[in-house]
Amino acid sequence: MVRSLAVLQDFKNKDWFEQVLIRNSVVLLRGFDVKNAEDFNDIIKAFSWDDIRYIGPGLPTHVYKRVWTANEGPLSEFIYYHHEMVLIKESPKKVVFFCEIPPPEGGQTPFVPSFRVTERMLEEFPEAVEEVEAKRLKYTFTALSKDDTSSMRGRGWEDAFGTSDKAEAGRRAKALGMEMEWLPGGGVKTILGPGSLTEVFGGRKGRRMWFNTVVDMHGKETSSAMLADGTEIPETFVKRCEQIIEEESIQFKWEKVDVLFLDNMALLHGRRPSLPPRKVLVATCK
């Protein structure tokens, strides 16, 4: 049975739906007559949630109004679990996906209840968790000036900040809570922090969310995660966290025209490698 798109476009119980999303962390709409980016945009518009512009190293492409492609890095690579824009002053509260073309194999969107990571890390590393929380975190990330489509993190700073003017990019970075160091050859090193290890958000049962990107950025070629005083995070802490996140993951397999709402405050999400084609669109909302 195909459900009419008009039901979503004329949906009146928006506050109720948002509370359902906060309570459950994820809501799936399956079987609705959503054909393309225009229809998907109509759904986003119907909920009247404010837009929030994506800032990050991923490679989205603008499709239509509030709709973008998800990261267009190589499908053969895994996009690691993350809260969208976790390092920016204002992260989106909701991330909404639309599957236009499901992949023939792989390509699931796994997600992880963030509070479960905190609970398990506290069970195994209670003193270390509180020490990192007290000392806070600092991150660095290096970007070229232009996009590198061969890399999962290949977004250049010009695209990310919407300008080729270094002074203007610096002002926009500062407004987002970033410092910048210009590198020879036109690249830039961004410095973010100090940031928290966990966060508690209203309406979510007082749970401590694992609201950071330590595992994803620690010890990488173009990024780092460390304590705010510049000392290293213990390797055993990072590696065990990586294992726990994977153990707690839920694998979501796409079907054509699925619309998936995620509570970005409560869930980490990623992307499994897949065979082409795979086309998943996204909108980020306040």
C-alpha positions in Angstrom: 0.0 0.0 0.0 1.4 3.4 -1.1 0.6 6.2 1.4 -0.2 9.6 0.0 2.5 12.3 0.3 -0.3 14.8 1.1 -0.8 13.2 4.5 2.7 14.3 5.4 2.5 17.7 3.7 -0.7 18.5 5.7 0.4 17.0 9.0 -0.9 19.0 11.9 0.5 17.1 15.0 4.0 18.4 14.6 4.7 18.9 18.3 3.5 15.4 19.0 5.8 14.0 16.3 8.8 15.8 17.7 8.1 14.4 21.1 7.8 10.9 19.6 11.2 11.4 17.9 12.8 12.6 21.2 11.3 9.7 23.1 12.4 7.0 20.6 15.5 8.7 19.0 14.5 7.5 15.5 11.3 7.4 13.4 10.9 5.6 10.1 8.3 6.6 7.4 8.1 3.7 4.9 5.8 3.3 1.9 4.9 6.9 1.3 4.7 8.3 -2.2 7.9 10.4 -2.0 9.4 10.4 -5.4 12.3 12.8 -5.4 14.2 15.7 -3.7 11.3 18.1 -4.3 8.8 15.8 -2.4 11.3 15.3 0.3 11.8 19.0 0.7 8.0 19.4 1.0 8.1 17.0 4.0 10.9 19.0 5.7 9.0 22.3 5.0 5.8 20.9 6.5 7.4 20.4 9.9 8.5 24.0 10.0 11.9 23.2 11.5 14.5 25.8 10.9 17.3 24.9 8.5 20.9 24.6 9.7 23.8 24.8 7.2 26.2 21.8 7.2 29.7 22.6 8.2 32.2 19.7 8.2 34.7 17.7 6.2 32.2 15.6 4.4 31.3 16.1 0.7 27.6 16.9 0.3 26.2 18.4 -2.9 23.2 20.7 -2.9 20.3 19.2 -4.7 17.1 21.3 -4.1 16.3 24.0 -1.5 17.0 22.4 1.9 18.0 19.0 0.4 21.6 17.8 0.0 23.2 14.6 -0.9 24.7 12.7 2.0 28.5 12.4 2.0 29.6 11.7 -1.6 33.0 10.2 -0.5 33.8 6.8 -2.1 31.1 4.2 -1.4 33.8 1.6 -0.7 34.7 3.4 2.5 33.0 3.3 5.9 31.8 6.7 7.3 32.5 6.4 11.0 29.8 6.9 13.7 29.2 10.6 14.6 26.7 13.1 15.8 26.3 15.5 12.9 28.3 18.7 13.4 29.2 17.7 16.9 32.1 20.2 17.2 30.1 23.2 16.0 28.5 25.6 18.5 25.0 24.8 17.3 24.5 21.2 16.1 21.3 20.2 14.3 18.8 18.6 16.6 17.4 16.4 13.7 18.9 14.7 10.7 16.4 13.5 8.2 17.3 11.1 5.4 15.5 10.1 2.2 16.5 7.0 0.2 16.0 7.6 -3.5 18.1 4.7 -4.7 18.9 1.9 -2.2 22.2 0.1 -2.8 22.2 -3.4 -4.2 24.5 -4.6 -1.4 25.7 -3.0 1.8 25.3 0.7 2.4 23.3 0.4 5.7 23.1 3.5 7.9 24.1 2.1 11.3 23.2 4.1 14.4 24.2 3.9 18.1 22.3 5.0 21.2 24.8 7.5 22.5 24.0 7.1 26.2 24.9 3.4 26.0 28.4 4.3 25.0 28.7 6.6 28.1 27.2 3.9 30.4 29.6 1.3 29.2 32.7 3.5 29.2 31.8 4.5 32.8 31.6 0.9 33.8 35.0 0.1 32.4 36.9 3.4 32.7 35.1 5.4 35.5 38.1 7.5 36.5 39.4 8.1 33.0 36.0 9.3 31.8 35.6 11.8 34.5 39.3 12.9 34.1 38.7 13.5 30.3 35.5 15.3 31.1 37.2 17.6 33.6 40.2 18.4 31.4 38.0 18.7 28.2 38.9 18.0 24.6 40.7 19.8 21.8 40.5 18.8 18.1 42.5 19.7 15.0 41.6 19.2 11.4 43.5 20.0 8.2 41.8 20.9 5.0 42.9 21.9 1.5 41.4 24.9 -0.2 39.5 22.9 -2.9 37.4 19.8 -2.6 39.1 16.4 -3.0 36.4 14.0 -4.1 38.6 11.0 -3.7 38.6 11.4 0.1 35.9 10.8 2.6 37.0 14.0 4.4 37.9 15.9 1.3 35.8 19.0 1.6 37.9 22.1 1.1 37.7 25.2 3.3 36.3 27.4 0.5 33.3 25.1 0.1 32.9 24.6 3.8 32.8 28.3 4.6 31.2 29.4 1.4 33.9 31.9 0.5 37.4 32.0 -1.1 38.4 35.0 0.9 40.6 34.0 3.8 39.7 36.9 6.0 36.0 36.2 5.6 36.6 32.5 6.2 38.4 33.3 9.4 35.4 35.4 10.6 33.0 32.7 9.8 35.2 30.1 11.5 35.4 32.3 14.7 31.6 32.6 14.8 31.4 28.8 14.8 34.0 28.5 17.6 37.0 27.6 15.5 40.5 29.0 15.3 42.4 28.8 12.0 46.1 28.5 11.1 46.9 29.0 7.4 49.3 26.5 5.9 51.7 26.8 2.9 50.0 25.9 -0.3 46.6 27.4 0.7 45.4 24.8 3.1 44.2 25.5 6.7 44.4 23.8 10.1 41.3 24.3 12.2 41.4 24.1 16.0 38.3 23.4 17.9 37.6 23.3 21.6 37.7 23.0 24.5 34.8 20.6 24.2 32.9 18.2 26.5 33.2 14.4 26.4 29.5 13.9 27.2 26.4 16.1 27.2 22.9 16.0 28.8 20.1 17.3 26.7 16.6 18.2 27.9 13.7 15.7 27.4 16.0 12.6 27.2 15.7 11.2 30.7 18.8 12.9 31.9 21.1 10.5 30.0 24.7 11.5 29.4 25.3 11.3 25.6 28.7 10.4 24.2 28.8 13.7 22.4 32.3 13.9 21.0 34.3 12.6 18.0 37.4 11.2 19.9 37.5 7.9 18.1 36.9 9.3 14.6 39.6 12.0 14.8 42.2 10.5 17.1 45.5 9.8 15.5 44.4 10.3 11.9 46.5 11.7 9.1 44.5 15.0 8.8 43.0 15.2 12.3 43.7 14.8 16.0 41.8 14.5 19.3 43.6 15.2 22.5 43.0 16.7 26.0 42.6 20.4 26.0 46.0 20.8 27.8 47.7 19.1 24.8 48.3 15.7 26.4 47.3 12.5 24.6 44.2 10.5 25.3 45.3 6.9 26.4 45.2 4.5 23.4 43.4 1.8 25.4 40.6 4.3 26.2 40.1 5.2 22.5 40.4 1.6 21.2 37.9 0.2 23.8 35.5 3.0 23.0 35.7 2.1 19.3 34.8 -1.5 20.2 31.9 -0.5 22.4 30.4 1.8 19.7 30.5 -1.1 17.2 29.0 -3.5 19.7 26.1 -1.2 20.4 25.4 -0.4 16.7 22.0 -1.1 15.1 22.1 -1.7 11.3 19.4 0.0 9.3 18.9 -1.4 5.8 17.4 1.1 3.3 14.3 0.5 1.1 13.3 2.8 -1.7 11.6 6.0 -0.6 12.3 5.5 3.1 12.3 8.7 5.1 14.3 8.3 8.3 14.3 10.9 11.2 17.2 10.7 13.6 17.5 12.6 16.9 21.0 14.0 16.4 21.3 14.7 20.2 20.8 11.0 21.0 22.2 8.9 18.2 25.5 8.5 16.5 25.2 7.4 12.9 27.5 6.3 10.0 27.5 4.6 6.6 28.5 1.1 5.7 30.5 0.5 2.5 28.3 -0.5 -0.5 28.1 -1.4 -4.1 26.8 1.4 -6.4 24.4 2.9 -7.0 23.3 4.4 -3.7 21.5 7.7 -3.4 20.5 9.0 0.0 19.5 12.6 0.5 19.6 14.6 3.7 18.3 17.7 5.5 19.6 19.0 8.8 17.2 20.9 11.1 17.4 22.9 14.3 
